[in-house]
Amino acid sequence: MRRLLALLALLLLCLALPATAQLRVVSLAPSLTETMLDLGASDLLVGVLDGGERPASLAGLPSVGRYGQLQAERLLSVKPDLVLLWPDSVGAAGRDQLKKLSIPQLVVEPRDLEQLAQSFITIGERIGRAEQGRQLAERFAAGLAQLRQRHAREVPLEVFYQVWDQPLYTLGGKQIVSDALRVCGARNLFADLTLPAPQVGIEAVLQRNPAVILVSEPAQLGAWQAWPQLDAVKKRQVWAVPDRGLERPSFQMLQATEKLCRLLDTAH
């Protein structure tokens, strides 16, 4: 009888204890949303910043705005315990709003692929998925090592990466796509520039004369035929980026980088 009473008392105590609250996370970048899915943590997401097509599994999740346009009221309405932030995804005004809201933030802004792998560990530890984060990082690092070995070149291939055409924007050396080019045995033509997305003139491209030109949108390809003196145009090596996932730093960037490497392997 005493044992039964003790068990009943223990059961009543357990029922009286408050349930452990589940972390409520808002992702403020599509890449960070993908990372949450890769970590098996979609159940923790209570809101996302939209930008492009959503994963089907998150179709019913509340939106807290669109890329570059954070809606603070919507963010507050989902009562997050943690905000995952890629700074460029909300702009300066959005970052100022977040400071005033005093919601805990984890800022993730990898500048190269090794930092991207480390971010999986950092996010995993913060949200209670530490082991998943380590495993994801190890898989990513192993895949990168294979790509570096397979696509190494004695002389790097000079590549101009066009983000936009009017005005002409490219990527600087501290942007993560520059590192993807290095993995493929190539070099960003404007790797010496420190801004993430600097504006350049056509004269600068002509002077540096890339062997390959990559454009973000296929509609931008034809305009380069106006400059037949460029090696990239002479060799018919003006191509559209094979996978726009290259510009979205999450685990899928490994596959996007592999596609880029295969394309650049055909250059001469």
C-alpha positions, -999 to +999 in steps of 0.1 A: +000+000+000+028+024+009+045+017-025+012+024-043+007+057-024+042+067-032+037+060-069+005+080-068+022+109-051+050+108-077+024+108-105+006+137-091+038+157-087+047+150-124+013+162-135+017+194-114+050+203-130+048+227-159+056+212-193+089+222-209+081+250-233+092+244-269+115+270-284+096+293-308+119+303-337+114+328-365+137+326-395+145+359-413+161+344-444+151+316-468+186+301-464+181+300-426+147+284-431+163+257-452+189+251-425+161+246-399+146+220-422+179+203-427+184+202-389+150+184-385+137+215-366+107+226-387+086+219-356+103+249-339+095+274-366+065+297-359+072+323-386+094+330-417+104+359-438+093+351-474+116+353-504+110+331-534+090+299-532+085+283-498+091+247-490+058+228-493+060+216-456+059+253-444+030+264-466+008+272-436+034+289-415+028+326-407+047+352-427+065+381-409+072+400-441+091+396-474+128+399-482+139+434-472+105+443-456+101+430-421+066+434-405+073+440-368+037+435-358+035+401-374+068+391-358+055+400-324+022+382-330+039+348-332+058+354-299+092+341-309+119+331-283+146+334-309+151+352-342+175+338-368+189+367-387+208+372-420+214+410-417+210+417-455+176+400-455+158+428-436+179+458-444+190+486-420+155+497-411+145+461-402+176+456-381+167+488-362+132+475-355+146+442-342+168+461-317+138+479-303+118+446-299+145+431-277+139+396-290+169+372-286+187+370-320+213+347-336+230+365-364+243+342-391+264+357-419+289+333-433+315+348-457+329+316-469+319+279-471+338+269-440+319+295-420+287+282-435+295+247-422+302+262-388+269+279-389+251+246-389+268+237-356+261+271-341+224+270-350+221+234-340+235+241-305+213+272-301+180+254-309+187+221-292+198+201-322+235+200-315+242+165-329+222+172-361+242+204-366+276+186-362+265+158-386+253+184-412+286+203-409+307+171-413+288+161-444+291+195-459+329+197-452+335+163-467+316+172-498+336+205-502+369+186-498+360+163-526+350+192-549+383+211-542+403+180-550+384+172-581+383+206-597+416+221-588+434+242-615+471+252-616+460+286-629+426+299-616+400+306-642+391+343-642+353+347-639+331+377-639+299+371-619+271+394-629+244+400-603+225+427-623+229+444-656+215+479-654+234+492-635+261+466-636+266+448-603+290+420-593+301+403-561+330+413-540+357+390-526+342+386-492+309+373-506+304+335-502+300+329-539+336+340-544+346+311-522+324+287-543+344+299-573+376+291-556+364+256-548+359+252-585+394+263-594+382+298-605+387+333-593+362+361-589+373+389-613+366+415-587+378+396-556+398+426-546+366+446-539+354+444-503+317+454-507+294+423-509+278+436-542+297+465-557+287+484-588+313+483-616+316+498-650+318+480-683+353+496-688+366+477-657+353+444-671+369+451-705+402+459-688+403+428-667+390+406-696+375+375-679+376+341-695+341+333-683+311+355-676+283+342-654+249+360-653+222+355-627+194+356-653+194+340-688+177+372-701+210+390-694+231+368-717+226+386-751+238+420-740+274+408-738+275+402-776+281+439-779+316+434-766+332+408-789+367+418-778+362+400-745+377+365-742+345+352-727+325+363-757+351+351-782+351+317-766+313+316-762+318+313-725+290+336-714+267+314-693+238+316-670+245+305-634+235+268-634+218+269-600+206+301-582+209+281-550+245+293-552+233+326-538+214+310-509+238+298-483+224+266-468+233+229-472+219+228-507+248+252-517+270+222-519+250+208-548+248+242-564+286+245-562+291+211-577+269+222-607+290+254-610+322+233-610+310+210-637+301+240-659+334+257-654+353+225-662+341+229-698+358+263-701+391+267-720 
